Amino acid sequence: MNITITQSMTGPLSTKPYRSWALTAIQTAPSHVGQANPTNLAIDTTKERIRKLFNNVDLSVSSYDTAWVAMVPSPSSPKSPCFPGCLNWLVDNQLDDGSWGLVNHNGMHPLLKDSLSSTLACIVALKRWNVGEDQINKGLRFIESNLASATDKSKPSPFGFDIIFPGMLEYAQQLNINLRSKHTDFTLMLHERDLELKRCHSNEMEAYLAYNSEGLGNLYDWHMVKKYQMKNGSVFNSPSATAAAFINRQDTGCLGYLTSLLDKFGNAVPTVYPLDLYIRLSMVDTLERLGIARHFSVEIKNVLDETYRCWVERDEQIFMDVVTCALAFRLLRINGYEVSPDPLEEITNEGAFKDEYAAVEVYNASQILYPKELAFGEQILKSGDFLRRITSTDSNRLSTFIQKEAENALKVPFNTGVERISVKRYIDRYDVDDTRILKTTYRSSNISNEDYLKFAVEDFNSCQSIYLEEMKGFKRWIAEKKLDQLTFAREKSAYCYFTAAATLPAPELSDARFSWAKNSILTAIIDDFFDDGATIDESINLVDCVKKWNVDVDKDCCSEQVRILFSALKDAICWMGDAGFKWQERDVTSHVTQIWLDLLNSMLTEAIWRRDAYTPTMDEYMKNATVSFALGPIVLNTLYFVGPKLSKEIVESSEYQNIFDQMSVMGRLLNDIYSFMREIKEELNAIELQLRNGESATGEEEVIKEIRTVIKNMRKEIMKLVTEEKGSVVPRACKDVFLNMSNVLNLFYATDDGYTGDAILSVVKDTFYGPLS
């Protein structure tokens, strides 16, 4: 792998040959497939540039760390710099305003305190060797005009700033650097450092002090740094801390690390090295969030395989850095690798959450802990409390990037969002000028890249045009089958197709989307039919017609309503049978039909209960409700169209049934909480039954609280069943459909049930009718 440093201050699912009527319906949709036009060529070129980044890690230069390396004396001649090239680089790379450090493309400082810290380090380095008097004076003017920001608690700070900056001010005084500042400012900064050091007097904070040791000088026991020296000789892969350690301890390992850095990067160094594992993982995470990871599946698998090898071997790049550890754990687990959260718990115990970005990553990782792991992940779970506290009380001092990431993580926890919605929101907030913050800011084109954004926007808009054409075909089918003439039915075609496209976004999954959408609209209408639109005789007649199958609709259907519903249902089942055969290379019609019969019988059971004013036991209710919640036709039938072959043994396996039951019970309980709180008294629900049957001695609020806990644990269990590969027979692409439906339920019941309320309508319009630019 190549790693470059930016010498600038700115820095499948398998497709099928079969084309159904669903795909034919979208032939008019704009597509780049097979088109030799300039736009298509430009997209291919963009993809290739992105692909090459997997093998070329790019890091911006760090003036701050380069200055500390420049301070290192030669072992053979202590009055001369060991790395004079770094000193020359400082002289040649001062910015016009007198500062050193990273600036945005518009010339602005992304973090003023970072510019102050970098500039002071460069001044100290130049003064240490008595060179660059003009540069020193210009730098001092910049610091003097901006020094008030150093004590401004409302402004975001680099990692360890309250320790490092006062320490460098003391060093500047020792070198007789004439910094004109108020004595009170200097006193206040020293006081803040003393407070910070008092907070750090614990075993858990030893690592934090070692990482920021260059700011401690004689206050630090330099023998302690040996504990955190890595195999490459560095202190936490930090050039600045390693340089300070060599200056104070003359450690040959430290010198070897610094020499290797200069051999690799020339006369300027990044703020951390090596960082290639974290950078590549961040690249994977970014591409997944932008919705374009499917275009780079081979490269992403290579990254994850290499990361898993490092995890098994307990590589320092992972286990000495909480952010990398949390990110690696999350991406490996969600992609089916067998990893334990124990190392993450251990490293979070050592470092608490001094770094806000670490808290974000640990919180994201906490969302994929399995149920039995929750009891042992106490420190990991504290990350949520930390984020809630800093976003509510310290939001002004957070960088824009961290603020957005923290707020989004709390609002939509990782892996609970609906794919297309999450992708659009991430594209909207994606910043090609994004910088990350350690002791100084840095930028990497592997993380923040205009090509990513361009490609993501183009891909999103291309998919959106396909969805809009498919939606037209779906509405034509509804009209052809006269479903829009059923006056008792709610008009929910947009919602039904929205959930299909939002969870099955890949263009080649058109059949899966139509299966999902058709089954969704039919379950919604038939649910209304059994609830309000039919007599008990009509309900029984519909079930009988499906059982008999080959019926004369004019003679055997007792009403026009039954005739319309049976005809539409039969048409959908026949289409799924024909299309399913081409995907599965076996007949699936009987299974699809049985899934529908199970649902119809369960709905009929509830209709009879209502007619007879019968109150079932909780066990009777839940056994029936798992089926009557109507996810069977939507999810189980769609599994035949997502790619993998599903044998009869798989669909009859306990794993297949278990995931379905967990998802269905969770959905039913969410619906029941909604129904109870909205006082829909005519509907049976779990809360009412628990209270009525005396199965709970507590009141309504306690019962709802208990059920919410059950729902939360079920989400964790579904996550476990989906991500675990060992012993699993259900293909991952199919298990993802269960997880996606769980996320749809989470979205719909966040404010209402998605049917009786309109809160979701704006989300539908925003996602499907608003192209990105």
Salt bridges, closest charged atoms under 4 A:
GLU48 OE1 - ARG51 NH1 3.40
ASP97 OD2 - HIS109 NE2 2.77
GLU144 OE1 - ARG180 NH2 3.40
ASP162 OD2 - LYS153 NZ 3.16
GLU170 OE1 - ARG193 NH1 3.04
GLU192 OE1 - LYS153 NZ 3.34
GLU196 OE1 - ARG199 NH2 2.58
GLU196 OE2 - LYS354 NZ 3.12
GLU206 OE1 - LYS227 NZ 2.93
GLU214 OE2 - LYS439 NZ 3.00
ASP251 OD2 - LYS226 NZ 3.48
ASP251 OD2 - ARG249 NH1 3.39
ASP285 OD2 - ARG289 NE 3.33
ASP285 OD1 - ARG330 NH1 3.05
GLU299 OE2 - ARG51 NE 2.80
ASP305 OD2 - LYS301 NZ 2.75
GLU306 OE2 - ARG309 NH2 2.45
GLU313 OE1 - ARG309 NH1 2.69
GLU356 OE2 - ARG397 NH1 2.76
GLU361 OE1 - ARG330 NH2 3.17
GLU373 OE1 - ARG333 NH1 2.72
ASP385 OD1 - ARG388 NH2 3.32
ASP394 OD2 - ARG397 NH2 3.60
GLU405 OE1 - ARG289 NH1 3.13
GLU405 OE2 - ARG429 NH2 3.47
GLU419 OE1 - ARG420 NE 2.77
ASP428 OD2 - LYS424 NZ 3.45
ASP433 OD1 - HIS105 ND1 2.51
ASP433 OD1 - ARG443 NH2 3.96
ASP434 OD2 - ARG436 NE 3.18
GLU450 OE2 - LYS454 NZ 3.97
ASP451 OD2 - ARG49 NE 2.72
GLU458 OE2 - HIS32 NE2 2.36
ASP459 OD1 - ARG294 NH2 2.73
ASP459 OD1 - HIS295 NE2 3.01
GLU469 OE2 - LYS472 NZ 3.27
GLU470 OE1 - ARG513 NE 2.74
ASP527 OD2 - ARG490 NH2 3.86
ASP528 OD1 - ARG490 NH2 2.84
ASP531 OD1 - ARG610 NH2 3.36
ASP554 OD1 - ARG563 NE 3.75
GLU560 OE1 - ARG563 NH1 2.34
ASP571 OD1 - LYS481 NZ 3.47
ASP612 OD1 - ARG611 NE 2.90
GLU655 OE2 - LYS735 NZ 3.79
ASP672 OD1 - ARG668 NH1 3.67
GLU688 OE2 - ARG692 NH2 3.92
GLU724 OE1 - LYS720 NZ 3.11
ASP736 OD1 - ARG732 NE 2.80
ASP766 OD1 - LYS424 NZ 3.41
